[in-house]
Amino acid sequence: MNDKTEKNERSISSRVLALTYFCNVSPRLFEALLRHFKTLDAIYTAESDEFLQIEGINEDQAEELSCASDHLDAAEVKVQLLSERDIGIVTRFDDTYCRLLFELNDPPSLLFYRGRMIANNQKSVAVVGTRTASSEGIELTSQLVKKFASNKVQVVSSLVGGIDVTAHLTAKSAGGNSFGVLNCGFDNIDRAEGVPVAIDIVQSGGMISEYAPGMEAEENADSEVNRLIVGMAQAVVVVEAYKDSSRVLDLLQACSDVGKIVFFMIDPEHGALADKTSLAETVNCGAIPIEGFDRIGDIIKSLV
C-alpha cells in the first residue's frame, strides 16, 4: 500500500471535509468529480492530469486536488474538535444525509449540525414567510404548525424572525420537531435573536448549516439557505409575504427551479396575507391556495 492510498484509509467525514474545506471544492464541483471518477477513493488516488479532463478545472485546481490527501490529518483534527463542541458532520455518503437533497442540481457535499439531522422516514414541510410578520400571520402559522406537529410532520425553516421563528417555537411547544437552516456558521448566529431560538430547536430537532462554524454570512447566503430549505422539504408552505419579502420571493424561485410543490395559506377571516406582487409570484410558481384550517390535511396528504 503506497503512502497516498494509506492516507485515504480515513473517515468519510474527514475525506469530504479535506476536499470541501481545504481544497475549496464547491457542491457543484463535487458533483462533477463524482460523475467523472465515480467514487471518493478514485478522486483521492487521481493524478493532476486526470482532473484536467473535467470541464472548468484549471492547472492550479488540478494540482490542488491531486494533493487533497495532504490535508487529511488537519481534516481529522477538525472533525474531532467539532465533535468536542457537539457539532456533527454528515456527508452525502452517510445514511443520515437527507435524501431529498439529491433532487438538487448541487446537493451539499457535507452539512454541519447540532442536535440531530432531519429524519428520512418522516414527512417534512417548509414553513416560511416575511420577517415582519403581522399578528394574523403569527396566529395562522401557529395553527398550521400545531397541526403538523400533531401529525408528526417535521418542520423546516430559516432562523430569520417573524413567520419562520414562529414556526420553530410553535413546533417545540406543540411537541413536534423543527430544523433550522443557517446562513452562516454556528459561531456567528445572532446572539440576541438567533441563539435563544437555536437552543430551543436542538432540544427536539436540529440546527443545520452548510458553512463551517467560523464562517460569516456571505452575500448570496440567503439564496443558498433557501436552496437547502426547499431541498429538505417535501413541500413548501408560504404563510405571509409582500413585495419587499425578497428572501421569500427568492425561495419561491428555488421551488420553481426544482419543481417543488408550493402552498399559500389563506387566513379564513382575513384572506391572503400578501400583496399583488407576492401573490403574482406564488401564482407563477404554481402555488396551491389553502384556505381554512380544515384543509391543512390536504397539505399533509401531499407529502410523499
N, C-alpha and C positions, 0 to 999 in steps of 0.2 A: 504493500500500500504506500503510494507516494505521499509527500507532505501535503499536497493540495487536497487529495482525497481524504486523508486523515483529518484535516481541519474541517471537512464537511460533515464529520460524524458529530453533529451538534443538534441542539433542539431546533425544531422548525421555527419557533419564535425568534431565536437569535439569528437564524439564517435569513429570514424575511426582514428582520429589523436591520441587519447589516446592509441589505440592498436598498431598503427604502430610506433609512435614516442617514447612513454613512455614504451611500452611493447616489443619493437623490433620485431614486427610481420612483417615478410617479405611478399611480394606479394604471393609467393608460399604457405607459411603457412596460409595466409589469405584465399586463395582459398580452402585449406584443411579444415579450420574451417567452411567456408560456406557450403561446401559439407556435413560436418558432422552435423552441427547444423541448417542449412537451412536459418536462419535469424540472423540479428545483435542482435535483442532482446534476442534470445536464447543463443548467445555467452556471453552476459553480465549477464545473470542470471544463467549460468552454474557454478557448483562447481568444485573444482580442480580434483576430481577423474574422472569427465566426460571428461576432457581434456586429461587425460592419455589414453583414448581409441583411440586417434589419433596417428598413427604411427609417431615416431620421436620426440614426446614431452616427456621430462623427468619431474621428480617431481618438480624441481625448476621452470621450464617454466610453468607447470600446475598451480602452486601456484601463480605465477606472473599474469597469465591470469585471474585467478579467482578474482584477486584484481584490474582488469582494471578499474572498476568504481571509485576507489580511485583517479585516475588521471584525472577525468573529469573536475574538477574545473580548474586545471592547463591547460588542453587542451582548455577549453573555453577562458581562458585568452590569450592563444597563438593565437587562431583564431582571437580574437579581435585585438590584436597587429598587426597581419599580415594585417588585413583589413585596419588599420590606415596607413599602409605603401603601400596601393594599391596592396597588394599581395592576390590573391584569392586562395581558395581551392576548388577543385572539386573531389568528390569521385565516386567510381564505382556505387553508388546508385543514382547518380544525372542524370537528363535528359541531361545536357550539357556535360556529360562524353563522350569521343569519343567511339562510339560503336564498331569501328573496332578493338579496343584494346582487345576486348573479344575473338578475334581469337588467341591471345597469350596463352601459357600454364600458364603464370604467369602475368596476367594483373595487372598494378599498382593499389594498393588499393586507393591511392589518388595522386593527382598532384597539385603542386603549380604553379600559373601562374600570369603573368602580361599582361595587355591588355585584350584579350579575348581568349576563347578556340576555337579550330578548329570546324567549323560547321558540323553537321552530315548530313545536307541536301544539301551539295555541294560536288562536286568531289574534290579529293585530290591526290597529287602525290609528291613523294620524289625526290628531285634533289640533287645528291651527286657527289663527285669527289675528286681528290687529293688536298692537301693543297697548293702544289707548282704548281699552275696552269699555263699553257702556255697562251700566248696571244690568240692563236687559241681556247683553251679551254674556256677562258673567253668570247670570241665572240660567240662561239657555245652555251654556257649557256645562254647568254643574249638573243639570238634569240629564244631559246627554251622557256624560261620563259615569254618572251613577248607574245608568242602565248598562253601560259597557262593563263596569265593574261587577255587577250582579250576574252578568253572563260570561265572566272570566275572559273578557276581551282585553288584551294588552293595549295600552295607550302610548303612542309615540308623539313627542313634540319637542320644540326647542326650549331653551331656558329664557327666552325673551318674555318680558312681562305680559300682562293682560290676559288674553284668551289662553295662551299656551301654558302659563304658570297656573292659571285656574284649573286647567285640565289635570296637571300633575297633583295639585293639592287635593282636588276632589277625588282622584283615584286613590290616594292614600287614605283619606278619611272614610271612603266607601269600602275599604278593604280590597281594592284592586291593585294592579301593578302598572307602573308607568316607567318610561325610559326617556331620559333627556339627552338630546344631542347637542354637543357644544360646538361653538365656532372658534374655539381656542383650546390650549392645553389646560389641564386641571389647575395648574398653578396660577392661572390668570382669570379664573372665574370671578366675576364681580362680587366683592366681599359683602357689600351692603345688601344687594338684591339676590344674587345668584347662589351664594354659599348656603344660606338657610334652606332654600328650596332643594338644592342638591343633596343636603343632608337628609331631608325627608324622603327624597326619591330613592336613595340607595338602601333604605331600610326594607323596602319590598320589591324594588326594581333595580334600575341601574343607570349610571351616567356613562355616556359613550362619546368618544372623541376620536377623530382621525388624526389629531395633532398631538405630538409629543408634549408631555406636561409643561415644559417651559415655554412653549410657543404662544405668542400673542395672536390675536385675531388679525388675519390678513384682509386685503381689500376685497377679495372675492369670497371671503369665508362664508357669508350668509348663503350664497348660491351653492357652495359645497355642502353646507349643512342641510339645505333643502333637498339636495340630491339624496342624502342619506335618509332623511325623514321619509321621503317618498319611497325610497328603496326598501326600507324596513317594514312598511305597512302594506296590507292587502288592499286598503282603500284610504282615501283622504277625505276628511270632513272639514269644511270651512264653516265657521260659525259667524264671524263678523269681519268685514273687510271694506276698505274705502280706497279711493284713488291714490291716497298717499300711503297706502299699506304696501310699499314696494316689495317687502320681503314675502308677503303672502302672494302677490301677483307673480313674483318670480317662481314661487313654489308651484303655482298653477301651471306655469310654463313647463316646469320639470315634470309634472304629471302628464302633460300633453306629449312631451318628448318620449316617455317610456310607455304611454298608453295606460296609465294608472287611472282607475275609476275614481271619480270625484263626486262628492255630495255637498250641497249647500243647504244648511239648516235654515229653516224659516220659522221665526217665532210665531206661534199660533195667535198671539194677541197683537204683536207689534209689526208683524210682517218681516221682510228681509232686512237684516241689519247691514245694509250696504248702500252704495250709490250707483249711478248708472255705469260708471267706468268699471268698477269691480264686478258688477253683475254681467256686463258685456264680456269681461274676461272669463268668468266662470262658464258662460254660455259657449264661448269659443272653445273651451276645454271639454265641452260635453258634460258639464256638471249636471247632476240629477237633483232637482229640488226635493227636499224632505220637509214637509210641514206638519208640525204636531208631534208630540212625544210618542203617540201610539204607533208612529211609523218608523221609530228607531230600530224596531225589529227587522225592517226591510234592509237596513244597513248591515246588521249582524248577519243576516242570511247571505248577503253578497260576499262575505269574507271567506273566500276559498282559495 
